[in-house]
Amino acid sequence: MVDKEVPLIKAKKTLQKDVILDRRGFFVIEVHEKEIRVEYYSNIYKDDRIVSGNLEKVFSGAKADALSDTIVQHVLDLRAEHYTYLGRELQKAQYALEQNKKYVQGGC
């Protein structure tokens, strides 16, 4: 039984200019012959701006769900949007791997 009206919220993509970068770090995703490789870098700052990264961890696997689960266990406290972005990109990478297509990591 519903005691109140629940709002219906229409989905919309966040514009690139409105994306807030994660202060904790970033990921580089690549598809190699038989696996997806994900590198996690912590941010390096200069004058309060991200200028580079320090490689912290490398993950590899063939399935987006396994990689996502593993990364969430080993890279804590990212922005929620960063985890969802990572999930989308890993799905694209898995598709490219399975279809033997080229994968190019997309922006935020």
N, CA, C and O atoms as CSV, one atom per row, in Angstrom:
chain,resi,resn,atom,element,x,y,z
A,1,MET,N,N,0.841,-1.172,0.000
A,1,MET,CA,C,0.000,0.000,0.000
A,1,MET,C,C,0.895,1.248,0.000
A,1,MET,O,O,1.863,1.331,0.757
A,2,VAL,N,N,0.556,2.209,-0.857
A,2,VAL,CA,C,1.324,3.450,-0.982
A,2,VAL,C,C,0.576,4.569,-0.269
A,2,VAL,O,O,-0.582,4.848,-0.577
A,3,ASP,N,N,1.256,5.214,0.698
A,3,ASP,CA,C,0.647,6.302,1.453
A,3,ASP,C,C,0.876,7.662,0.820
A,3,ASP,O,O,0.203,8.636,1.158
A,4,LYS,N,N,1.816,7.724,-0.089
A,4,LYS,CA,C,2.139,9.009,-0.699
A,4,LYS,C,C,2.433,8.810,-2.181
A,4,LYS,O,O,2.721,7.702,-2.632
A,5,GLU,N,N,2.354,9.888,-2.913
A,5,GLU,CA,C,2.674,9.829,-4.332
A,5,GLU,C,C,4.188,9.865,-4.503
A,5,GLU,O,O,4.880,10.669,-3.879
A,6,VAL,N,N,4.677,8.993,-5.345
A,6,VAL,CA,C,6.122,8.890,-5.580
A,6,VAL,C,C,6.447,9.598,-6.892
A,6,VAL,O,O,5.805,9.334,-7.908
A,7,PRO,N,N,7.444,10.502,-6.885
A,7,PRO,CA,C,7.756,11.241,-8.116
A,7,PRO,C,C,8.416,10.358,-9.169
A,7,PRO,O,O,9.185,9.452,-8.846
A,8,LEU,N,N,8.108,10.633,-10.417
A,8,LEU,CA,C,8.766,10.003,-11.558
A,8,LEU,C,C,9.832,10.976,-12.045
A,8,LEU,O,O,9.519,12.107,-12.418
A,9,ILE,N,N,11.078,10.543,-12.043
A,9,ILE,CA,C,12.189,11.421,-12.423
A,9,ILE,C,C,12.737,10.964,-13.751
A,9,ILE,O,O,13.173,9.820,-13.883
A,10,LYS,N,N,12.723,11.827,-14.724
A,10,LYS,CA,C,13.231,11.514,-16.062
A,10,LYS,C,C,14.752,11.540,-16.060
A,10,LYS,O,O,15.367,12.431,-15.475
A,11,ALA,N,N,15.348,10.563,-16.714
A,11,ALA,CA,C,16.807,10.462,-16.784
A,11,ALA,C,C,17.367,11.499,-17.745
A,11,ALA,O,O,16.768,11.799,-18.777
A,12,LYS,N,N,18.522,12.037,-17.391
A,12,LYS,CA,C,19.215,12.944,-18.299
A,12,LYS,C,C,20.718,12.815,-18.069
A,12,LYS,O,O,21.172,12.628,-16.940
A,13,LYS,N,N,21.461,12.914,-19.125
A,13,LYS,CA,C,22.918,12.793,-19.094
A,13,LYS,C,C,23.523,14.076,-18.540
A,13,LYS,O,O,23.083,15.172,-18.885
A,14,THR,N,N,24.528,13.941,-17.684
A,14,THR,CA,C,25.246,15.108,-17.177
A,14,THR,C,C,26.146,15.638,-18.285
A,14,THR,O,O,26.874,14.873,-18.917
A,15,LEU,N,N,26.099,16.911,-18.515
A,15,LEU,CA,C,26.948,17.516,-19.535
A,15,LEU,C,C,28.407,17.475,-19.093
A,15,LEU,O,O,28.705,17.577,-17.903
A,16,GLN,N,N,29.301,17.326,-20.043
A,16,GLN,CA,C,30.734,17.240,-19.751
A,16,GLN,C,C,31.199,18.429,-18.894
A,16,GLN,O,O,32.006,18.257,-17.980
A,17,LYS,N,N,30.695,19.615,-19.187
A,17,LYS,CA,C,31.113,20.813,-18.448
A,17,LYS,C,C,30.650,20.789,-16.991
A,17,LYS,O,O,31.186,21.524,-16.162
A,18,ASP,N,N,29.659,19.951,-16.671
A,18,ASP,CA,C,29.122,19.880,-15.312
A,18,ASP,C,C,29.702,18.720,-14.493
A,18,ASP,O,O,29.355,18.551,-13.324
A,19,VAL,N,N,30.581,17.927,-15.105
A,19,VAL,CA,C,31.174,16.793,-14.404
A,19,VAL,C,C,32.155,17.293,-13.349
A,19,VAL,O,O,32.973,18.174,-13.614
A,20,ILE,N,N,32.065,16.724,-12.162
A,20,ILE,CA,C,33.002,17.041,-11.082
A,20,ILE,C,C,34.016,15.903,-11.015
A,20,ILE,O,O,33.649,14.753,-10.778
A,21,LEU,N,N,35.287,16.225,-11.224
A,21,LEU,CA,C,36.318,15.199,-11.201
A,21,LEU,C,C,36.493,14.651,-9.793
A,21,LEU,O,O,36.343,15.368,-8.804
A,22,ASP,N,N,36.808,13.382,-9.728
A,22,ASP,CA,C,37.007,12.721,-8.444
A,22,ASP,C,C,38.362,13.120,-7.885
A,22,ASP,O,O,39.384,12.960,-8.553
A,23,ARG,N,N,38.375,13.632,-6.680
A,23,ARG,CA,C,39.631,14.087,-6.072
A,23,ARG,C,C,40.533,12.921,-5.700
A,23,ARG,O,O,41.720,13.124,-5.447
A,24,ARG,N,N,39.999,11.704,-5.661
A,24,ARG,CA,C,40.779,10.538,-5.248
A,24,ARG,C,C,41.652,9.979,-6.371
A,24,ARG,O,O,42.749,9.486,-6.110
A,25,GLY,N,N,41.174,10.052,-7.627
A,25,GLY,CA,C,41.974,9.476,-8.697
A,25,GLY,C,C,41.186,9.234,-9.965
A,25,GLY,O,O,40.071,9.729,-10.130
A,26,PHE,N,N,41.792,8.457,-10.866
A,26,PHE,CA,C,41.162,8.185,-12.155
A,26,PHE,C,C,41.577,6.802,-12.655
A,26,PHE,O,O,42.510,6.190,-12.136
A,27,PHE,N,N,40.860,6.327,-13.676
A,27,PHE,CA,C,41.094,5.008,-14.244
A,27,PHE,C,C,41.457,5.118,-15.715
A,27,PHE,O,O,40.972,5.997,-16.428
A,28,VAL,N,N,42.315,4.214,-16.156
A,28,VAL,CA,C,42.621,4.050,-17.575
A,28,VAL,C,C,42.239,2.617,-17.908
A,28,VAL,O,O,42.715,1.675,-17.273
A,29,ILE,N,N,41.376,2.456,-18.910
A,29,ILE,CA,C,40.871,1.145,-19.292
A,29,ILE,C,C,41.365,0.825,-20.693
A,29,ILE,O,O,41.269,1.649,-21.602
A,30,GLU,N,N,41.896,-0.386,-20.855
A,30,GLU,CA,C,42.372,-0.839,-22.162
A,30,GLU,C,C,41.934,-2.277,-22.385
A,30,GLU,O,O,41.834,-3.055,-21.436
A,31,VAL,N,N,41.675,-2.628,-23.626
A,31,VAL,CA,C,41.373,-4.005,-23.985
A,31,VAL,C,C,42.597,-4.568,-24.679
A,31,VAL,O,O,43.062,-4.034,-25.686
A,32,HIS,N,N,43.112,-5.661,-24.125
A,32,HIS,CA,C,44.238,-6.369,-24.724
A,32,HIS,C,C,43.691,-7.643,-25.357
A,32,HIS,O,O,42.478,-7.851,-25.361
A,33,GLU,N,N,44.528,-8.468,-25.873
A,33,GLU,CA,C,44.108,-9.638,-26.639
A,33,GLU,C,C,42.954,-10.422,-26.011
A,33,GLU,O,O,41.951,-10.670,-26.680
A,34,LYS,N,N,43.073,-10.810,-24.762
A,34,LYS,CA,C,42.032,-11.649,-24.164
A,34,LYS,C,C,41.563,-11.136,-22.810
A,34,LYS,O,O,40.963,-11.881,-22.035
A,35,GLU,N,N,41.834,-9.868,-22.523
A,35,GLU,CA,C,41.419,-9.349,-21.224
A,35,GLU,C,C,41.244,-7.835,-21.263
A,35,GLU,O,O,41.705,-7.138,-22.168
A,36,ILE,N,N,40.550,-7.371,-20.229
A,36,ILE,CA,C,40.402,-5.943,-19.992
A,36,ILE,C,C,41.372,-5.599,-18.871
A,36,ILE,O,O,41.437,-6.297,-17.859
A,37,ARG,N,N,42.117,-4.531,-19.056
A,37,ARG,CA,C,43.080,-4.098,-18.048
A,37,ARG,C,C,42.646,-2.716,-17.574
A,37,ARG,O,O,42.382,-1.822,-18.378
A,38,VAL,N,N,42.577,-2.558,-16.255
A,38,VAL,CA,C,42.165,-1.295,-15.649
A,38,VAL,C,C,43.267,-0.824,-14.715
A,38,VAL,O,O,43.627,-1.514,-13.762
A,39,GLU,N,N,43.796,0.357,-14.998
A,39,GLU,CA,C,44.817,0.956,-14.137
A,39,GLU,C,C,44.156,2.048,-13.304
A,39,GLU,O,O,43.405,2.875,-13.821
A,40,TYR,N,N,44.447,2.035,-12.010
A,40,TYR,CA,C,43.926,3.077,-11.122
A,40,TYR,C,C,45.077,3.966,-10.679
A,40,TYR,O,O,46.091,3.484,-10.174
A,41,TYR,N,N,44.911,5.260,-10.872
A,41,TYR,CA,C,45.914,6.259,-10.517
A,41,TYR,C,C,45.357,7.195,-9.460
A,41,TYR,O,O,44.211,7.634,-9.559
A,42,SER,N,N,46.164,7.506,-8.442
A,42,SER,CA,C,45.811,8.581,-7.523
A,42,SER,C,C,46.242,9.885,-8.190
A,42,SER,O,O,47.199,9.919,-8.963
A,43,ASN,N,N,45.526,10.940,-7.877
A,43,ASN,CA,C,45.815,12.236,-8.506
A,43,ASN,C,C,47.086,12.867,-7.942
A,43,ASN,O,O,47.390,12.732,-6.757
A,44,ILE,N,N,47.815,13.552,-8.808
A,44,ILE,CA,C,48.943,14.389,-8.407
A,44,ILE,C,C,48.528,15.825,-8.721
A,44,ILE,O,O,48.103,16.142,-9.832
A,45,TYR,N,N,48.663,16.673,-7.723
A,45,TYR,CA,C,48.205,18.062,-7.842
A,45,TYR,C,C,49.370,19.041,-7.937
A,45,TYR,O,O,50.452,18.810,-7.398
A,46,LYS,N,N,49.111,20.135,-8.637
A,46,LYS,CA,C,50.000,21.290,-8.638
A,46,LYS,C,C,49.089,22.511,-8.642
A,46,LYS,O,O,48.228,22.654,-9.511
A,47,ASP,N,N,49.286,23.375,-7.676
A,47,ASP,CA,C,48.446,24.576,-7.546
A,47,ASP,C,C,46.957,24.215,-7.534
A,47,ASP,O,O,46.144,24.866,-8.190
A,48,ASP,N,N,46.614,23.165,-6.776
A,48,ASP,CA,C,45.232,22.709,-6.606
A,48,ASP,C,C,44.585,22.225,-7.910
A,48,ASP,O,O,43.359,22.203,-8.021
A,49,ARG,N,N,45.393,21.844,-8.881
A,49,ARG,CA,C,44.886,21.284,-10.145
A,49,ARG,C,C,45.494,19.909,-10.350
A,49,ARG,O,O,46.659,19.683,-10.022
A,50,ILE,N,N,44.702,18.990,-10.893
A,50,ILE,CA,C,45.213,17.656,-11.210
A,50,ILE,C,C,46.109,17.786,-12.436
A,50,ILE,O,O,45.667,18.246,-13.489
A,51,VAL,N,N,47.370,17.380,-12.298
A,51,VAL,CA,C,48.307,17.490,-13.409
A,51,VAL,C,C,48.802,16.128,-13.902
A,51,VAL,O,O,49.324,16.015,-15.011
A,52,SER,N,N,48.635,15.099,-13.069
A,52,SER,CA,C,49.114,13.775,-13.447
A,52,SER,C,C,48.549,12.767,-12.460
A,52,SER,O,O,47.665,13.082,-11.663
A,53,GLY,N,N,49.073,11.548,-12.526
A,53,GLY,CA,C,48.626,10.523,-11.598
A,53,GLY,C,C,49.749,9.581,-11.226
A,53,GLY,O,O,50.751,9.469,-11.932
A,54,ASN,N,N,49.563,8.907,-10.105
A,54,ASN,CA,C,50.527,7.925,-9.627
A,54,ASN,C,C,49.841,6.550,-9.685
A,54,ASN,O,O,48.828,6.344,-9.017
A,55,LEU,N,N,50.383,5.605,-10.476
A,55,LEU,CA,C,49.781,4.287,-10.616
A,55,LEU,C,C,49.750,3.590,-9.259
A,55,LEU,O,O,50.788,3.411,-8.622
A,56,GLU,N,N,48.560,3.200,-8.827
A,56,GLU,CA,C,48.366,2.571,-7.519
A,56,GLU,C,C,48.018,1.091,-7.622
A,56,GLU,O,O,48.529,0.277,-6.853
A,57,LYS,N,N,47.138,0.735,-8.583
A,57,LYS,CA,C,46.663,-0.648,-8.697
A,57,LYS,C,C,46.343,-0.955,-10.153
A,57,LYS,O,O,45.978,-0.071,-10.928
A,58,VAL,N,N,46.489,-2.245,-10.510
A,58,VAL,CA,C,46.127,-2.703,-11.846
A,58,VAL,C,C,45.199,-3.903,-11.680
A,58,VAL,O,O,45.484,-4.820,-10.909
A,59,PHE,N,N,44.095,-3.884,-12.407
A,59,PHE,CA,C,43.109,-4.962,-12.375
A,59,PHE,C,C,43.023,-5.571,-13.769
A,59,PHE,O,O,43.187,-4.867,-14.765
A,60,SER,N,N,42.767,-6.872,-13.847
A,60,SER,CA,C,42.579,-7.491,-15.153
A,60,SER,C,C,41.500,-8.557,-15.061
A,60,SER,O,O,41.321,-9.199,-14.026
A,61,GLY,N,N,40.794,-8.728,-16.154
A,61,GLY,CA,C,39.735,-9.723,-16.231
A,61,GLY,C,C,39.033,-9.602,-17.561
A,61,GLY,O,O,39.357,-8.734,-18.372
A,62,ALA,N,N,38.066,-10.480,-17.783
A,62,ALA,CA,C,37.352,-10.483,-19.057
A,62,ALA,C,C,35.901,-10.043,-18.919
A,62,ALA,O,O,35.233,-9.794,-19.922
A,63,LYS,N,N,35.406,-9.943,-17.689
A,63,LYS,CA,C,33.991,-9.633,-17.470
A,63,LYS,C,C,33.831,-8.340,-16.681
A,63,LYS,O,O,34.493,-8.131,-15.664
A,64,ALA,N,N,32.944,-7.477,-17.164
A,64,ALA,CA,C,32.708,-6.180,-16.542
A,64,ALA,C,C,32.204,-6.320,-15.114
A,64,ALA,O,O,32.619,-5.563,-14.236
A,65,ASP,N,N,31.309,-7.285,-14.866
A,65,ASP,CA,C,30.761,-7.408,-13.516
A,65,ASP,C,C,31.831,-7.827,-12.511
A,65,ASP,O,O,31.871,-7.302,-11.398
A,66,ALA,N,N,32.693,-8.760,-12.887
A,66,ALA,CA,C,33.762,-9.192,-11.981
A,66,ALA,C,C,34.758,-8.067,-11.731
A,66,ALA,O,O,35.203,-7.868,-10.601
A,67,LEU,N,N,35.105,-7.337,-12.775
A,67,LEU,CA,C,36.022,-6.209,-12.601
A,67,LEU,C,C,35.400,-5.134,-11.712
A,67,LEU,O,O,36.062,-4.603,-10.820
A,68,SER,N,N,34.133,-4.814,-11.955
A,68,SER,CA,C,33.451,-3.798,-11.142
A,68,SER,C,C,33.437,-4.197,-9.678
A,68,SER,O,O,33.770,-3.392,-8.808
A,69,ASP,N,N,33.048,-5.452,-9.399
A,69,ASP,CA,C,32.994,-5.922,-8.017
A,69,ASP,C,C,34.361,-5.846,-7.351
A,69,ASP,O,O,34.475,-5.431,-6.198
A,70,THR,N,N,35.390,-6.247,-8.077
A,70,THR,CA,C,36.748,-6.249,-7.527
A,70,THR,C,C,37.250,-4.839,-7.275
A,70,THR,O,O,37.846,-4.565,-6.233
A,71,ILE,N,N,37.014,-3.950,-8.218
A,71,ILE,CA,C,37.476,-2.568,-8.072
A,71,ILE,C,C,36.797,-1.896,-6.880
A,71,ILE,O,O,37.449,-1.181,-6.120
A,72,VAL,N,N,35.502,-2.118,-6.712
A,72,VAL,CA,C,34.773,-1.519,-5.588
A,72,VAL,C,C,35.356,-1.980,-4.252
A,72,VAL,O,O,35.353,-1.224,-3.280
A,73,GLN,N,N,35.852,-3.202,-4.201
A,73,GLN,CA,C,36.443,-3.726,-2.970
A,73,GLN,C,C,37.835,-3.156,-2.701
A,73,GLN,O,O,38.272,-3.109,-1.552
A,74,HIS,N,N,38.530,-2.724,-3.749
A,74,HIS,CA,C,39.929,-2.312,-3.603
A,74,HIS,C,C,40.188,-0.820,-3.793
A,74,HIS,O,O,41.268,-0.333,-3.459
A,75,VAL,N,N,39.217,-0.100,-4.321
A,75,VAL,CA,C,39.353,1.350,-4.489
A,75,VAL,C,C,38.143,1.987,-3.811
A,75,VAL,O,O,37.056,2.072,-4.383
A,76,LEU,N,N,38.360,2.422,-2.597
A,76,LEU,CA,C,37.263,2.879,-1.756
A,76,LEU,C,C,37.047,4.383,-1.848
A,76,LEU,O,O,37.946,5.140,-2.215
A,77,ASP,N,N,35.846,4.788,-1.510
A,77,ASP,CA,C,35.497,6.197,-1.306
A,77,ASP,C,C,35.579,7.072,-2.552
A,77,ASP,O,O,35.939,8.245,-2.458
A,78,LEU,N,N,35.253,6.521,-3.712
A,78,LEU,CA,C,35.149,7.359,-4.911
A,78,LEU,C,C,33.769,7.998,-4.945
A,78,LEU,O,O,32.857,7.578,-4.232
A,79,ARG,N,N,33.632,9.005,-5.770
A,79,ARG,CA,C,32.323,9.611,-5.987
A,79,ARG,C,C,31.408,8.561,-6.611
A,79,ARG,O,O,31.865,7.746,-7.412
A,80,ALA,N,N,30.139,8.567,-6.261
A,80,ALA,CA,C,29.183,7.594,-6.808
A,80,ALA,C,C,29.163,7.655,-8.333
A,80,ALA,O,O,29.065,6.624,-8.999
A,81,GLU,N,N,29.256,8.860,-8.881
A,81,GLU,CA,C,29.252,9.029,-10.337
A,81,GLU,C,C,30.457,8.347,-10.973
A,81,GLU,O,O,30.382,7.888,-12.113
A,82,HIS,N,N,31.553,8.279,-10.251
A,82,HIS,CA,C,32.758,7.660,-10.789
A,82,HIS,C,C,32.555,6.154,-10.920
A,82,HIS,O,O,32.967,5.554,-11.913
A,83,TYR,N,N,31.925,5.548,-9.928
A,83,TYR,CA,C,31.636,4.115,-10.003
A,83,TYR,C,C,30.677,3.803,-11.157
A,83,TYR,O,O,30.859,2.809,-11.861
A,84,THR,N,N,29.667,4.641,-11.353
A,84,THR,CA,C,28.722,4.368,-12.440
A,84,THR,C,C,29.385,4.559,-13.794
A,84,THR,O,O,29.130,3.792,-14.723
A,85,TYR,N,N,30.232,5.573,-13.917
A,85,TYR,CA,C,30.999,5.765,-15.152
A,85,TYR,C,C,31.864,4.536,-15.427
A,85,TYR,O,O,31.912,4.041,-16.554
A,86,LEU,N,N,32.534,4.057,-14.406
A,86,LEU,CA,C,33.410,2.905,-14.549
A,86,LEU,C,C,32.611,1.683,-15.025
A,86,LEU,O,O,33.066,0.947,-15.901
A,87,GLY,N,N,31.434,1.472,-14.454
A,87,GLY,CA,C,30.587,0.357,-14.880
A,87,GLY,C,C,30.197,0.445,-16.341
A,87,GLY,O,O,30.227,-0.556,-17.057
A,88,ARG,N,N,29.830,1.642,-16.788
A,88,ARG,CA,C,29.474,1.820,-18.202
A,88,ARG,C,C,30.657,1.522,-19.107
A,88,ARG,O,O,30.521,0.826,-20.113
A,89,GLU,N,N,31.814,2.049,-18.746
A,89,GLU,CA,C,33.004,1.847,-19.577
A,89,GLU,C,C,33.433,0.379,-19.602
A,89,GLU,O,O,33.866,-0.127,-20.638
A,90,LEU,N,N,33.313,-0.294,-18.472
A,90,LEU,CA,C,33.686,-1.713,-18.443
A,90,LEU,C,C,32.737,-2.545,-19.297
A,90,LEU,O,O,33.168,-3.512,-19.926
A,91,GLN,N,N,31.463,-2.193,-19.333
A,91,GLN,CA,C,30.518,-2.879,-20.221
A,91,GLN,C,C,30.915,-2.683,-21.685
A,91,GLN,O,O,30.893,-3.627,-22.474
A,92,LYS,N,N,31.276,-1.456,-22.038
A,92,LYS,CA,C,31.727,-1.183,-23.415
A,92,LYS,C,C,32.998,-1.963,-23.728
A,92,LYS,O,O,33.146,-2.499,-24.827
A,93,ALA,N,N,33.904,-2.025,-22.778
A,93,ALA,CA,C,35.157,-2.753,-22.989
A,93,ALA,C,C,34.892,-4.248,-23.148
A,93,ALA,O,O,35.504,-4.898,-23.996
A,94,GLN,N,N,33.990,-4.796,-22.345
A,94,GLN,CA,C,33.665,-6.217,-22.462
A,94,GLN,C,C,33.052,-6.507,-23.826
A,94,GLN,O,O,33.395,-7.506,-24.458
A,95,TYR,N,N,32.158,-5.652,-24.281
A,95,TYR,CA,C,31.553,-5.827,-25.609
A,95,TYR,C,C,32.633,-5.821,-26.687
A,95,TYR,O,O,32.635,-6.676,-27.574
A,96,ALA,N,N,33.545,-4.863,-26.611
A,96,ALA,CA,C,34.625,-4.780,-27.599
A,96,ALA,C,C,35.483,-6.041,-27.556
A,96,ALA,O,O,35.864,-6.564,-28.603
A,97,LEU,N,N,35.785,-6.525,-26.375
A,97,LEU,CA,C,36.585,-7.740,-26.231
A,97,LEU,C,C,35.869,-8.932,-26.857
A,97,LEU,O,O,36.475,-9.693,-27.611
A,98,GLU,N,N,34.591,-9.098,-26.553
A,98,GLU,CA,C,33.822,-10.238,-27.057
A,98,GLU,C,C,33.597,-10.178,-28.567
A,98,GLU,O,O,33.542,-11.210,-29.237
A,99,GLN,N,N,33.469,-8.963,-29.092
A,99,GLN,CA,C,33.199,-8.789,-30.517
A,99,GLN,C,C,34.459,-8.554,-31.343
A,99,GLN,O,O,34.398,-8.331,-32.552
A,100,ASN,N,N,35.599,-8.607,-30.663
A,100,ASN,CA,C,36.888,-8.358,-31.320
A,100,ASN,C,C,36.901,-6.995,-32.027
A,100,ASN,O,O,37.334,-6.870,-33.173
A,101,LYS,N,N,36.413,-5.987,-31.309
A,101,LYS,CA,C,36.366,-4.624,-31.835
A,101,LYS,C,C,37.312,-3.747,-31.036
A,101,LYS,O,O,37.763,-4.113,-29.951
A,102,LYS,N,N,37.600,-2.598,-31.590
A,102,LYS,CA,C,38.472,-1.642,-30.912
A,102,LYS,C,C,37.696,-0.949,-29.799
A,102,LYS,O,O,36.534,-0.583,-29.976
A,103,TYR,N,N,38.341,-0.772,-28.659
A,103,TYR,CA,C,37.733,-0.052,-27.543
A,103,TYR,C,C,38.488,1.251,-27.325
A,103,TYR,O,O,39.717,1.268,-27.261
A,104,VAL,N,N,37.749,2.329,-27.213
A,104,VAL,CA,C,38.323,3.632,-26.875
A,104,VAL,C,C,37.560,4.138,-25.662
A,104,VAL,O,O,36.336,4.267,-25.702
A,105,GLN,N,N,38.273,4.422,-24.594
A,105,GLN,CA,C,37.646,4.896,-23.360
A,105,GLN,C,C,37.019,6.248,-23.611
A,105,GLN,O,O,37.639,7.146,-24.182
A,106,GLY,N,N,35.765,6.380,-23.169
A,106,GLY,CA,C,35.044,7.622,-23.333
A,106,GLY,C,C,35.283,8.578,-22.191
A,106,GLY,O,O,35.835,8.199,-21.158
A,107,GLY,N,N,34.872,9.804,-22.372
A,107,GLY,CA,C,35.015,10.812,-21.323
A,107,GLY,C,C,33.984,10.602,-20.236
A,107,GLY,O,O,33.151,9.698,-20.306
A,108,CYS,N,N,34.056,11.448,-19.236
A,108,CYS,CA,C,33.179,11.328,-18.063
A,108,CYS,C,C,31.717,11.372,-18.433
A,108,CYS,O,O,30.856,11.283,-17.558
